[in-house]
Structure formats: C-alpha cells, structure tokens
Amino acid sequence: MRDARWTIIIPVKRLAAGKSRLRDAPADDALVLAVALDTIGAVHDSEAVGRVLVVTSDATVAAAARSIGAETVADRPDAGLNPAIALGSIHAGPAGPQAALLADVPALRSAELTDALFKAAGTGTRAYVADHAGTGTTLLTAPPGVSLDPRFGPGSAAAHAASGATALAGHWPSLRLDVDTAADLAAAARLGLGPHTSRAVQTAALAGRPIAMIDIIG
C-alpha cells in the first residue's frame, strides 16, 4: 500500500464558526480561510495524494477550495468535525487508503505529509499524528477497507490511541503545528507560513490590526 494514492478528507467549519480563539488575531474570517487554503494546497501538492475532499457547509470555502484543485462535499451546517469526516469517507468510497487532516496547519510542507503517509501505509492499520502539544491530532489515517473512526476533539490523541490507532513517530514540525491561538500562528510563521496566510497577516498588519500580530511577519 506504500505506493497507493491517498484520499485526504479535510473538514472545514463555516468561517464564522472557525477558530474562535483567533478572533483577536488579524483578518478574522479572511485569516481562517487563508489557513484552510494553505493546508489544502499543501495536501494537494503531496506526491502521495490522489484526491483532496473538502467537507464544508460554507459556500465561500467550497468555491475557494475548488479553485485550488480540491473536490468538495456539502456538509450539514455545524454538524461537527467527526460527522463531517465520516461523510467525506462515505463520499470517497471504499477503494484506496484514506486520511483525515484538519484545516489548521498553515505552515504544512507537502514532503512532511508525504513521509507521514508512507509511514502510515507501513502500519497496515489506523494511525495518527499527534499535534505539537501532544494532546490533539492533526492527521488520522486508515488502510483500504478500514473505517477512519475519527475521535477528534479535546484529548483526541489519547482517544485515537485508545481506539487502537498507532501513533506515528517522525520529525514533522509543520504537520504537527496546528494553529489554535495567536501564539501558534507566530510559531507557524517561524516555520514559514503558506502564501495565503502570509498575505492575510500582512494585510492585517498594514491595516493596523493588533501589534502582537505584526511581529509574526517581522
């Protein structure tokens, strides 16, 4: 299965509901959308990926995702991450390996995702990548014919481990760095933000948004 092409399912909330802890950061909805687009773009460019399915109820997100090569699946408004992933999995069909990735890793490098997917393929079972804090999950994978069985939410790394998923070990700083707070966004900037997020931050800085955020692009 190492050479199989993966279907990656990316759930994206309505912009108004996404990343509430970033509401004091610049650009608000524009920033949330930019982070999602950089995540989607990096996934699309991975040599291990065959399909990118964005599950969302937001028409703006859907249109933007399609413009950079993703397929979209219409979600029920505010259904939640795990139901959205399950819906995407059904849409993808049973053939080939699947993975779920949250749309909040704006510094993601395609090569890191590719390496993680290759390692996941070698496990022959469900696997996950813990986030930089070690408590959350950024990536969940499953081989063909095996349900993803997503357990995203608070303490998801432990929940995925308890469900039988294998923790993947690897040096993937950009894959692990999910952005929940302004401090996370600053850390992602040190790794190197994707182009959409970088522009959103610069636009906010030029508009005189909070000075702490200006430090991100310095």
Salt bridges, closest charged atoms under 4 A:
ASP29 OD1 - ARG23 NH1 3.00
ASP38 OD1 - HIS196 ND1 2.97
ASP45 OD1 - HIS44 ND1 3.62
GLU71 OE1 - ARG51 NH2 2.94
ASP78 OD1 - ARG14 NE 3.01
ASP104 OD2 - LYS19 NZ 2.92
ASP149 OD2 - ARG151 NH2 2.79
ASP178 OD1 - HIS132 ND1 2.96
ASP180 OD1 - LYS19 NZ 2.49
ASP180 OD1 - ARG21 NH2 3.72
ASP184 OD1 - HIS132 NE2 3.34
